[in-house]
Structure formats: structure tokens, C-alpha cells
Amino acid sequence: MPVYVFACPICGRFELARPMARAGEAASCPECRREARRVYTPPNHALVSSKIRHAIGAEEASAHEPRVVSHKRGRPLPHRSEPSPPWVLH
């Protein structure tokens, strides 16, 4: 059963395991019993390969703190000398 994060306006965040069919429903806080709304979080990527985890982390970081590029890096792609298909006009 998936675990979801909820936020109580008084007590803060807490986790709750519930069926996926009830994922969007509000929950009651286990401490004060007030209504808490679900906080949408990314899925747990613990079982994903390290390369994919790194790519996800870089994507999340770039959304908030993009790196500034001051010069070109890498090599240009090699020119391919494949013939053009007959339907391509030059």
C-alpha cells in the first residue's frame, strides 16, 4: 500500500498509508484530528539506478537554480554523409 504525505495546518506533515483509490481524499491529523490535505511529493526513487537518480536530481535542481553557461563544452557532432531521401527538397 502506498504511503502519502499530508500536511496539518497546526501540527505539520505526517505520513499515512492508504489505498490509491483514496489518495486524493483529505485525512485527519493523528494528533489534533483536524483535516489535513495531501502534499504531492515525487515517488520514492530508492530502487532506481544511480544514473537515473542523478538525472532526476539534476532536473529538480535546474528548475530552481539553473546553471549559467559561460562557454561551449564538448565536441561537435560528426557530420553524416547519408544521402537525402528523394522526397526531401533542397
Steps between C-alpha positions, in 0.01 A plus 500: 500500500645841407601753762380859451608822669236729652534845658302608804468881533581474873730197549686484167572205274427134563493182290205271449473167317175465308369346177564688174125545451493722811824688429335837429264498799576719799623324815466582867814593691602222744578758773228768487244327271472806270460454128835474318556530126727280294844635408603381155851358514712322238495122510765315699791440263706285737483198268590696184850483356752762613518659151125558493501632860777744401303615194186554711699696757659716233160568343350605834798723579490667160135598549593720796871576454596481131870498427634787291708389202791729414658296218432203275597156619549170326570413139280569199304208362658330198357593162307213347528456126181298457305560182177697536177314434346584159203683655721762670539816295828689513 
